[in-house]
Amino acid sequence: MSSVAPTATAVAVTPNYHPAVTLIGRLLMAALFIIFGIRKVLAFSFYAGYFAKLGMPMPEVMVVLAILVEVGGGLALAIGWKTRWMAWALVIFTVIATFMAHRYWEFDAQQYAAQMTNFWKNMTIVGGLLMVACFGPGPISVDKV
């Protein structure tokens, strides 16, 4: 009788979904970041003022940083390049943005519902990004999973 503990064996799992599903999911998440990053480019001074109103230091620099993260991270997510790293970067960005801009518990009754919706929408996006960070981009991507 051996005293060696049994070891876990790897099980090959064949996904039961079409490979395009993960691509579509990534593209939909990426579109959100790309669109809002481009909006920041087109309305730079508005967003600098908004960021200042939120109390962000160096609001112009923060807008540039937001543009780089949203457009760059969104494009990388879309093509599946450095996908897990980009998903984590977008998680951090989204959590910070959410807690800066959508603290619904601080708003009056008129804005409470809209801010609460935006807060939890962003948390849902974070959930999707965490799935990408954990499971990777899927088979249709630049990354080789």
Secondary structure, 3 states (H helix, E strand, C coil): CCCCCCCCCCCCCCCCCCCHHHHHHHHHHHHHHHHHHHHHHHCHHHHHHHHHHCCCCCHHHHHHHHHHHHHHHHHHHHHCCCHHHHHHHHHHHHHHHHHHHCCHHHCCHHHHHHHHHHHHHHHHHHHHHHHHHHHCCCCCCCCCC
